[in-house]
């Protein structure tokens, strides 16, 4: 919980809660990370993650950066998507005995 202090209030400074930043980032980046994705079908089973090269070529800007909550959330979301195929292949491989 963030408590408003008089100096922040007077300066008009406000901080975005992590949960809100993550939710906004999810809805902003999800359509850019999957093709087909949420704009093409509501069935998440049909979504296909774009290649790591495509994901790493995305540019994210927050012109009103403030504390950087949205940029941190965006970096975390994209990092999870980049390693997602690797995590899936490790899980698949671990199902086979050696």
C-alpha positions in Angstrom: 0.0 0.0 0.0 1.3 3.4 -1.0 0.7 6.2 1.5 0.3 9.7 0.0 2.7 12.2 1.6 2.1 16.0 1.6 5.1 16.6 -0.6 4.1 14.0 -3.2 0.5 15.3 -3.1 1.6 18.9 -3.6 4.0 17.9 -6.5 1.3 15.8 -8.2 3.5 12.6 -7.9 1.6 9.3 -8.1 3.0 5.8 -8.3 1.4 3.0 -10.2 0.8 -0.2 -8.2 2.6 -3.3 -9.6 -0.6 -5.1 -10.1 -2.1 -2.4 -12.3 1.1 -2.1 -14.3 1.2 -5.8 -14.9 -2.5 -5.9 -16.0 -2.0 -3.0 -18.4 1.2 -4.5 -19.9 -0.6 -7.9 -20.3 -3.3 -6.3 -22.4 -0.9 -4.1 -24.4 1.7 -6.7 -25.2 -0.2 -9.9 -25.5 -1.6 -9.1 -28.9 2.0 -8.2 -30.1 3.5 -11.5 -28.8 1.1 -14.0 -30.3 -0.1 -14.6 -33.8 -2.8 -15.7 -34.0 -3.5 -14.1 -30.6 -6.3 -12.4 -28.6 -7.4 -10.2 -31.5 -7.9 -13.2 -33.8 -9.4 -15.8 -31.4 -10.4 -16.0 -27.7 -9.3 -19.6 -27.6 -5.8 -19.4 -26.0 -5.1 -22.9 -27.2 -4.9 -21.6 -30.7 -2.5 -18.7 -29.9 1.0 -19.1 -31.3 3.9 -17.4 -29.7 6.0 -15.3 -32.1 9.7 -16.1 -32.5 12.2 -14.8 -29.9 13.7 -12.6 -32.7 10.3 -11.0 -33.2 9.8 -10.5 -29.5 13.3 -9.1 -29.0 12.7 -6.6 -31.8 9.7 -5.0 -30.1 10.2 -1.5 -28.9 8.5 -0.3 -25.7 8.2 3.3 -24.7 6.7 5.0 -21.7 7.0 8.7 -22.3 5.6 9.5 -18.8 8.0 7.0 -17.2 7.8 8.2 -13.6 9.0 5.4 -11.4 9.2 3.0 -14.3 6.5 0.6 -13.2 5.2 0.0 -16.7 8.7 -0.5 -18.2 9.7 -2.9 -15.5 6.4 -4.9 -16.0 6.9 -4.8 -19.8 10.5 -6.1 -19.5 9.3 -8.9 -17.1 6.5 -9.9 -19.4 8.7 -10.0 -22.5 11.4 -11.9 -20.7 8.9 -14.6 -19.7 7.7 -14.8 -23.3 11.2 -15.1 -24.7 12.1 -18.0 -22.5 8.6 -19.7 -22.7 9.6 -22.0 -25.7 12.8 -23.1 -23.8 10.8 -23.8 -20.7 8.3 -25.9 -22.7 11.0 -27.9 -24.3 12.7 -28.6 -21.0 9.4 -29.8 -19.6 8.9 -32.0 -22.6 12.4 -33.4 -22.4 12.0 -34.1 -18.7 9.1 -36.4 -19.4 11.4 -38.9 -21.2 13.5 -41.2 -19.0 17.3 -41.3 -19.7 
